[in-house]
Structures are given as C-alpha cells and as structure tokens.
C-alpha cells in the first residue's frame, strides 16, 4: 500500500481535495446508485494517485500489446469506491486524513489493454455478484494477469 509520503505535492493536494469533497458531500447521497459516477468519475478518478507504485500487475494481453494500446485499470471500481467511502463517512466519524487513507488503500492499478478495459471488463462487471471485487471481475472477464 502506498502512503502520503510516496506522493508528490500535486498528488497530495488532489488527494486532500478529493477527500474534502467526499467528506462535505457524502450526506447528499440518497442511495441512488446512478448518482455515484458523479463522485466516481470525477472525484475518485482524479483524486487518487496513478503512478508506478500503484501498479500491482499486468494482464497477459498487455504484456504483448504496443504501449499505445495499454492503459491503467482502477482495480477498485471508481463508482464502488465512491459508494464504499461515502457509506463509511455516513456511518462513522471519519476525518479528512481517514478518507485520504481509504482512497490510498483503493488506488491499485492493473496495466491492461484498452480493449480489456473498455469492453471486456465493462461487460463482465454486469456478471459480478460483488462489484467491488476486482478478482471476481477479472475472472468473469476471463482476463489472465500477473501480479508484481
């Protein structure tokens, strides 16, 4: 797991801002799942770090793909991360630092191909019972990977 000490100043600022936005807006979530991408696609995607230390593996297809066909997949789905963090905020007495640590704990990335990320994983997510389990997702998508 990475810590704030591993981040540069801009990454720390983004993480802190994301945690603050989540902290201040968590009470607005009324349980409507279709609203979660507002937090996931914006706050989570741009608030958690995406650098080499976050990468925990690579798919078999990405190993042999051209670099321009590779991308980084958030192993903890950003929408599920939004729900997870918002639920924790609403049921516990978390502070900004606690939220930052939750976000850092969920910043794992897998190097995949664009096709795996945009098609296979997206389609397989519909088949998952636990949408927060990246292992189940990769199994349903039939994507082989190697962990570092």
N, C-alpha and C positions, 0 to 999 in steps of 0.2 A: 504494500500500500504506500502511496505517496503522501507526503505531508506538506504543509505550507512552506516549510523550509526548502523544499525542492522547486518551488515556483519562483519565477522572476517577478518583478514589481507589477507589470501589467497583468499577469495571470492572477496575482494576489488581489489586485484591485477588482478584476472581473469576478473572481470567486466571492469576494466580500459583497459586491453589488448584487450578485445573484442570490446570495444567502439573505441579504436585506430585503430584496424584492419578495422572495418567498415568505419570509417572516411577516412582512407587512401585508401581504395579500392572501395568505392562507385562509383567513376567515371568509374570504369571498367565495371559496369553492363550496358549491352546494351539492356536490355529488354527481353532477352531470359530467360523465366521462368525456363527452365530445368537447368539453372546455379545456381539458388537460393539455392538448397541444399548444395552447396559448403559453402555458408555463414551460412545457417540454421543449417545443420548437424554438422558443425564444430564450427564456431564462436559463434552462438547463444546458441546451446545446452551446450557447455562447458563454456560459458562466463557468463550466468545468474545464479544466485544462485538457489539451490534446497535444501531448508531446511524447517523445520516445519512451520516457519512463512509464507512461500509461499503457503502452502497448504490451499485451501479455501473450500474444501469439499471432500466428499467420495461418490462413487457410491453405490447403494443398493447391487449389487453383491459383491463389495469389502468388504463391512461390514461383510459378512458371509464367505468370502474366507480365506484360510490359508494365513499367512503372506508372505510365499514364492511365492504365486500366485498374490500378489499385486505389483503394480508399480505406478509410478507417471507420469501423462499425462500433457504435456505442454498445458494449455488451449488455449493460443495464439500459434497457429501452428508455429513451428520454421521457416519454409520456408516463411510463411506470415509475420512473424516478421522481417525476413531479408528484404523482399520487402518493408514493411512499413518503416523501419528505413533507408534503402538505399534511398527510394524516398524522405523522409524528409531531409536527408543530401543533396541530389542533388537539392532540391527546396528551401532550407532555409539555413541560415547561422548558423548552429549548431556548438557548440564546443564539446569537449570530455565529459564534465560534462552533457550537454544536452542529449547526446546519452546514457550515463550511466542511466540517469533518465528515458528515453524511455524504455530501456531494463528492468529496475527495475519495471516499470509500467506494463510490459508484462510478468512478471515472475510467474504468478499464476499457481498453480498445482492442479490437482484433483487426488485423490487416486482412481485407477481403478484396474480391474483385467488385467492380461496380455492378455487374450483373447479379452477383450473390447478394449484395447489399440492397439493391433497388428492386429485385424481382423475387429471388428465392426466399430471402429472409422475411420480406414483407408478406408473401403468400403463406409461408409457414407459420407466421405469428397467429394467424386465424385458427390454426390447428392446436395451439398450445393451451393446456389447462392452466398452467402457471405462466402468465405472460411476463413475469419478472425473472424467469429462469433462462439465462442465455444458453445453458447446456441443453435444456429441452428444446429450445428454438433451433439450435444447430443440428440436433438430432432429427427433428421433424423436417428440416430443410435438406437433410442428408448431405451436410457440408462437413468434410473432414478437415481437421485443423491440427496444428502443432503448438503446444504451449511453450513459451520460452523458459 
